[in-house]
Amino acid sequence: MMFYGFMGFLVIPAFVLGIIGSLISDKTIAGVLLVLAQYFQYLPWDLSE
């Protein structure tokens, strides 16, 4: 069940994570989200197979 929840998290667009990161006042959390956003841009998006 945890695996499916993680896969659901992966379908979040990278730009959405970037926007969320820019809105968070905590610079540490924002920085982590921005790094995740850049990482997700390189993931294969054909996860429906």
C-alpha angles and dihedrals in degrees: 000000000000089000093058091048090053092049089051088054091052093062091066107113115247093234090057090056089049092053092047090049092052091052095052114094093208103089092200094057091041091053092050091050092049090052090049090049091055091046093051091053088070097048119107106254096206092095093136092083 
